[in-house]
Amino acid sequence: MQLEVQGINTYYGLSHILFDVSLDVEQGEVVVLLGRNGAGKTTTMRSIMGLTPPKSGTVKFNGLNITGLDPYRVARLGMGFVPEDRRIFPDLTVQANLEVGRKKSVGKMNKWTLERVYQVFPRLEELSKRRGGTLSGGEQQMLTIARTLMGDPDLLLLDEPSEGLAPIIVKGLGEFIDVIKKEGMTILLSEQNVKFSLKHSDRAYIVDSGHIKYQGTISDLEKDEEIKKKYLAV
């Protein structure tokens, strides 16, 4: 198992946000964490990455206990995080943003180079000399994902990647997920866009008020109208 989250409890100050959350992701899987706004999806992502460390429970990545590790150490181990708010460098060019994310590998070739990123996101090559702050929302999302890939992650955490994007951009994002999954990338996806998520994922967890309420395959979830209506308003 590439990622194992076992019974984590996370707080913001005195507010208890996640309650004994457990989930797992196998190598090469795309797993989606579904739920309404404020359900605890982003906090789960931040807990895994070490940005908001859980008070109890464990997070294991490739068999290593990473609970409480600083986020930069988690990233060095091969986990890439694409945050909901994108956080590009607005005053740097697209290419400079990508170079900032480059992982300096010792003794091995980087899987993700500038050239390969431009093959996957040709639009970014066209915009390579533009400053990040001048890009559209969809272009900024592409840049954020591409910058994370430049760090050569084994596991990609995508937090609400389709939020606020035009349907044509969301379609392209889904195609990108399908491409890198075929290449063996493992993805944990947090989403409110149920239709998009079910199309591009293998398994799903539903979180509601900080609790995991459902886990199963996409085909099982698609058949469960009661669960979808109760927790996803579908």
N, C-alpha and C positions, 0 to 999 in steps of 0.2 A: 504494500500500500504506500503510495507516494505521500499522501497527506492524511494524517489522523488527528482529529480534534475530539478530545474526550472530556466531557463534563465541565466545560469552561463556564465560569461565572465572571462577568465583567461589569464594572461600575464606572459611572461618571460622577466623581465626587461621592456623595452618599446615595446616589440613585442607582439602584440595581437594574441593569439593562438586559444582560443575557443570563438565562437560568439553565444551568446544566446542559449547554448546547454540545451535541456530539454530531460529527459528520466525518465522512472519509471520501477520498478521491483516489482512484487507481491510476497508474501510469497510462497516459494516452486517452483518458476519459475527458468528456466535457460534462461537468455537473453544474446545475443551476440552483441558486438559492433564491426562492421566490417569496414574495410577501408584499403587503401594502407598504406605503410610505411610513417610516417610523417603526417598522416591525422589528428591526434589529439586524438587517442585512449588512449595512455598512459597518456597524460595530463588530459583527462577526469577522468581516474582512480585516478591519483594523486590529482586532485581537490576534488573528493569525499572523499578521505582518509584524506585530510587536509595537504598533503605534499606540494602541490602548491595551496594554498587557492585562490578561485576565488575573483576577485575584486568586482563583483556584482552577483546577483542571490542568490538562496538558495539551500541547500542540506538538506533534511530531512531523518532521519533514524528512523523507527518505530514511526513516528509522531513527533520526536524531531528535532528541528533545530540544526544541527551540523556544520553549515557553519563557517569556521574559527577556529574550535576547534583543539587543538593540536592532532597529529596523535595517541599518546598513549591514549588520552581520548576517541577518536573514537573507538580504539581497545577495550578498557574496556567496551564500550557500546555494543560490540558484532559484530564488523565488522573486518574481517580478510583479509589482503592484501598479495597476492603472487606476488612479483615484477618480472618484466621481467629478471632482472639481478641476481635473486636468492638470493644473499647475505647470503649465509651460513657462518658459522664460520669455516674456513679451518683447523685450528689447534685443533679444538674440535672433539671428536668422534661423530659418528652419534647419539648415545644415548644422549650424552651431549647436542648436538644441539637441540634435541627434548625436553630435560628437560628445556632448556632455554625458550622455548615457552610455558611451562606449565602455565595455569592460576590457581591461587590459589582461589578456590571458597569458599565462606563462607555460610554455611547452606544448601548446595546442592551438589549432586554428579556430578563430571565432566562427561560430555557425552563422551569426547574423552580422553582416558587414553593411556598410553604407550602400553598396551596389545592390545587395540582396533586398534591403529594405525598400530601395527605389523600384525594384522589380515588383514587389508586392503592392507598394503604394506609389505608382507612377506620378500621381498628382503632386506628391511631396517633392519629387525631383523638379517638376515644373516651378514649384514655389520655393526652391532651395535658397534663393537669395532674399526672399521676403522675410520681414520680421514676424515673429510668432504672434504678436499682438494684433496684426492686421488680418489674420486668418479668420475664416468663418468658424462656427461651432463645430461643424463636421470635419473641417480641415484640422482644427486643433485636436479633435479626438483622434484622428489618424496619427497626428504628430506625437501625441502622448503615448499611444500604443507602440508606434515605431521606436520612440526613444527608449521605452521599456525593453523592447526586443533587442536593442543594441547592447543590453547587459547580458545577453545570452541566457535567459532564464530557462529552467526545466519545467517550471510551473508558473502559469500566468493567472493572476487574480484580476478580474475585470469587474469593477464596481459601477453598475448602472451605465454601461457604455452607450446604450441607445437613447438615453434621456435627452430630450430637446432636439433630436436630430430629425431631419426630413426623411420621409419614407425611402427615397432613393439611396440616401446615405446609410440608413439602417440595413437595406438590402445588401449593400456592398460590405458592411460590417459582418453580416452573416456569412457571406461568401468567404471573407477573410478567415473567420473562425473555422469554417469547413476545411480550408486549405491547410492551415497550420495543424489542425487535428490529424489530417492525413499524414503529416510529417512527424507525428508522434508527440506533439505538444500537449501537455496536460493543462486543462483550464477549469478554474472555479469562477463561475459567472454569477453576479448578483443582478437581478433584474425585476422590474415591475411589468415589463412588456411580455405578457404571457405567450402570445402567439409567436413572437420572435424567439423566445427562449425554448419553447417546446420543439420548434423546428430544428434547432441547432445543438441540442443537448442529448445526453444519453440517460441521465438520471436527474431527479429533482428532490430537493428538500423544500418544505414550506415552513417559514418562521413567522410566528405571530406573537406579539407582545413579549418577545425575547425567548420564546419556547419553540422548539422544533415540534411541529404538529403533524407532519407527514414526511415520509421518505419512500421513494419507489422509482420504478422505471417511468420513462416518458409515456410509454404505451398504456401503462396502468393508470397514470394520472389523467390522461386524456379520456379514459372511460369513466372516471370517478366524478360525476357531475356534482355530487353533494359536497365533496371536498373543494372543488373549484369554486362553487357558489359561496361556500362558507368563508373561505380564506382569501380567494382571489377575485371575488366579485365578477366571475365570468359567467 
